[in-house]
Amino acid sequence: MEKKGLYTLPFVQDILHNQDFQSLQRYTHHGTTTCYHHTLEVAHLAYTLARLLKLDYVAATRGALLHDFFMYNWRTGGPRLHGFRHPRIALNNASKHFVLSPKEKDSILRHMWPLTPLPPRYPESWIVMLADKIVSTMDYIRFVKSKLALLNYSIHTFIWVPLLSRFNRQKQYS
């Protein structure tokens, strides 16, 4: 299933069309990835893994979509110790907007384990936790690769090209 296929799943329509969930597009999460894009990636991976393992893919996908439903820029505001506190905030926000199953609640609340004291209770919660860690790592790798590409471009453009052209000019006149 392609990521856009998430939009066709009937059991996530209430989340995807929720105005507060849509607001996650305004917040940068890891590197330059938005919180919205990050949650879609986590949900896609959680859905795929849960289907593959014949688990409750509905709970895994919904829990993954809501695992970072905290609606603030954690880099510039929000509570201190964001990594420890945002699962509870996300669960409180999600509970205000949606009817959640125990598996969905557990997935949201425990996705940051081992930062949170209790490990996930259900296999679906473990999938959400692992999918989040995989996608977060990929978010940072993409960010670092883009910075390295920029650095490589800068070194080439502002150091090597001037040095080589200077060297070539000196070589011509000697």
Contacts in CASP RR format, 6 or more apart in sequence:
PFRMAT RR
TARGET T0000
AUTHOR 0000-0000-0000
METHOD contacts of the structure
MODEL  1
MEKKGLYTLPFVQDILHNQDFQSLQRYTHHGTTTCYHHTLEVAHLAYTLA
RLLKLDYVAATRGALLHDFFMYNWRTGGPRLHGFRHPRIALNNASKHFVL
SPKEKDSILRHMWPLTPLPPRYPESWIVMLADKIVSTMDYIRFVKSKLAL
LNYSIHTFIWVPLLSRFNRQKQYS
1 44 0 8 1.000
1 47 0 8 1.000
1 48 0 8 1.000
3 40 0 8 1.000
3 41 0 8 1.000
3 44 0 8 1.000
6 12 0 8 1.000
6 16 0 8 1.000
6 40 0 8 1.000
6 43 0 8 1.000
6 44 0 8 1.000
6 47 0 8 1.000
6 61 0 8 1.000
7 16 0 8 1.000
9 47 0 8 1.000
9 61 0 8 1.000
11 58 0 8 1.000
11 61 0 8 1.000
11 62 0 8 1.000
12 43 0 8 1.000
12 61 0 8 1.000
12 62 0 8 1.000
12 65 0 8 1.000
14 98 0 8 1.000
15 21 0 8 1.000
15 62 0 8 1.000
15 65 0 8 1.000
15 66 0 8 1.000
15 98 0 8 1.000
16 65 0 8 1.000
18 97 0 8 1.000
18 98 0 8 1.000
20 69 0 8 1.000
20 71 0 8 1.000
20 93 0 8 1.000
20 97 0 8 1.000
21 36 0 8 1.000
21 65 0 8 1.000
21 66 0 8 1.000
21 69 0 8 1.000
21 97 0 8 1.000
22 36 0 8 1.000
23 71 0 8 1.000
24 34 0 8 1.000
24 35 0 8 1.000
24 36 0 8 1.000
24 39 0 8 1.000
24 68 0 8 1.000
24 69 0 8 1.000
24 71 0 8 1.000
25 34 0 8 1.000
25 35 0 8 1.000
25 36 0 8 1.000
25 37 0 8 1.000
26 34 0 8 1.000
27 34 0 8 1.000
27 35 0 8 1.000
27 36 0 8 1.000
27 71 0 8 1.000
27 72 0 8 1.000
27 73 0 8 1.000
27 74 0 8 1.000
28 34 0 8 1.000
28 35 0 8 1.000
28 73 0 8 1.000
28 75 0 8 1.000
29 35 0 8 1.000
29 37 0 8 1.000
29 38 0 8 1.000
29 68 0 8 1.000
29 139 0 8 1.000
30 38 0 8 1.000
30 136 0 8 1.000
30 139 0 8 1.000
30 140 0 8 1.000
30 143 0 8 1.000
31 139 0 8 1.000
31 140 0 8 1.000
31 142 0 8 1.000
31 143 0 8 1.000
32 142 0 8 1.000
32 143 0 8 1.000
32 146 0 8 1.000
33 41 0 8 1.000
33 139 0 8 1.000
33 142 0 8 1.000
33 143 0 8 1.000
35 68 0 8 1.000
35 70 0 8 1.000
38 68 0 8 1.000
38 135 0 8 1.000
38 136 0 8 1.000
38 139 0 8 1.000
39 64 0 8 1.000
39 65 0 8 1.000
39 66 0 8 1.000
39 67 0 8 1.000
39 68 0 8 1.000
39 69 0 8 1.000
40 65 0 8 1.000
41 135 0 8 1.000
41 138 0 8 1.000
41 139 0 8 1.000
42 64 0 8 1.000
42 65 0 8 1.000
42 67 0 8 1.000
42 68 0 8 1.000
42 128 0 8 1.000
42 131 0 8 1.000
42 132 0 8 1.000
42 135 0 8 1.000
43 61 0 8 1.000
43 63 0 8 1.000
43 64 0 8 1.000
43 65 0 8 1.000
43 131 0 8 1.000
45 64 0 8 1.000
45 131 0 8 1.000
45 134 0 8 1.000
45 135 0 8 1.000
46 57 0 8 1.000
46 60 0 8 1.000
46 61 0 8 1.000
46 63 0 8 1.000
46 64 0 8 1.000
46 124 0 8 1.000
46 127 0 8 1.000
46 128 0 8 1.000
46 131 0 8 1.000
47 57 0 8 1.000
47 60 0 8 1.000
47 61 0 8 1.000
47 64 0 8 1.000
49 60 0 8 1.000
49 127 0 8 1.000
49 130 0 8 1.000
49 131 0 8 1.000
50 56 0 8 1.000
50 57 0 8 1.000
50 59 0 8 1.000
50 60 0 8 1.000
50 61 0 8 1.000
50 124 0 8 1.000
50 127 0 8 1.000
51 57 0 8 1.000
53 123 0 8 1.000
53 127 0 8 1.000
55 123 0 8 1.000
55 124 0 8 1.000
55 127 0 8 1.000
56 103 0 8 1.000
56 122 0 8 1.000
56 124 0 8 1.000
59 101 0 8 1.000
59 103 0 8 1.000
59 104 0 8 1.000
59 107 0 8 1.000
59 122 0 8 1.000
59 124 0 8 1.000
60 103 0 8 1.000
60 107 0 8 1.000
60 124 0 8 1.000
60 127 0 8 1.000
60 128 0 8 1.000
62 98 0 8 1.000
62 100 0 8 1.000
62 101 0 8 1.000
62 104 0 8 1.000
63 100 0 8 1.000
63 103 0 8 1.000
63 104 0 8 1.000
63 107 0 8 1.000
63 108 0 8 1.000
63 124 0 8 1.000
63 128 0 8 1.000
64 107 0 8 1.000
64 128 0 8 1.000
64 131 0 8 1.000
64 132 0 8 1.000
66 90 0 8 1.000
66 94 0 8 1.000
66 98 0 8 1.000
66 100 0 8 1.000
66 104 0 8 1.000
66 107 0 8 1.000
66 108 0 8 1.000
67 87 0 8 1.000
67 90 0 8 1.000
67 107 0 8 1.000
67 108 0 8 1.000
67 111 0 8 1.000
67 128 0 8 1.000
67 132 0 8 1.000
68 86 0 8 1.000
68 90 0 8 1.000
68 132 0 8 1.000
69 90 0 8 1.000
69 93 0 8 1.000
69 94 0 8 1.000
69 108 0 8 1.000
70 86 0 8 1.000
70 89 0 8 1.000
70 90 0 8 1.000
70 93 0 8 1.000
71 93 0 8 1.000
72 78 0 8 1.000
74 82 0 8 1.000
74 83 0 8 1.000
74 86 0 8 1.000
79 85 0 8 1.000
79 86 0 8 1.000
79 89 0 8 1.000
83 112 0 8 1.000
83 115 0 8 1.000
84 112 0 8 1.000
84 115 0 8 1.000
84 116 0 8 1.000
86 112 0 8 1.000
87 108 0 8 1.000
87 109 0 8 1.000
87 110 0 8 1.000
87 111 0 8 1.000
87 112 0 8 1.000
87 116 0 8 1.000
88 109 0 8 1.000
90 108 0 8 1.000
91 100 0 8 1.000
91 105 0 8 1.000
91 108 0 8 1.000
91 109 0 8 1.000
94 100 0 8 1.000
94 104 0 8 1.000
94 108 0 8 1.000
95 105 0 8 1.000
100 108 0 8 1.000
102 122 0 8 1.000
103 122 0 8 1.000
103 124 0 8 1.000
103 125 0 8 1.000
106 120 0 8 1.000
106 121 0 8 1.000
106 122 0 8 1.000
106 124 0 8 1.000
106 125 0 8 1.000
107 120 0 8 1.000
107 122 0 8 1.000
107 124 0 8 1.000
107 125 0 8 1.000
107 128 0 8 1.000
107 129 0 8 1.000
108 128 0 8 1.000
109 116 0 8 1.000
110 116 0 8 1.000
110 118 0 8 1.000
110 119 0 8 1.000
110 120 0 8 1.000
110 121 0 8 1.000
110 125 0 8 1.000
110 129 0 8 1.000
111 120 0 8 1.000
111 125 0 8 1.000
111 128 0 8 1.000
111 129 0 8 1.000
111 132 0 8 1.000
112 129 0 8 1.000
112 132 0 8 1.000
113 119 0 8 1.000
113 120 0 8 1.000
113 129 0 8 1.000
119 126 0 8 1.000
120 126 0 8 1.000
120 128 0 8 1.000
120 129 0 8 1.000
END
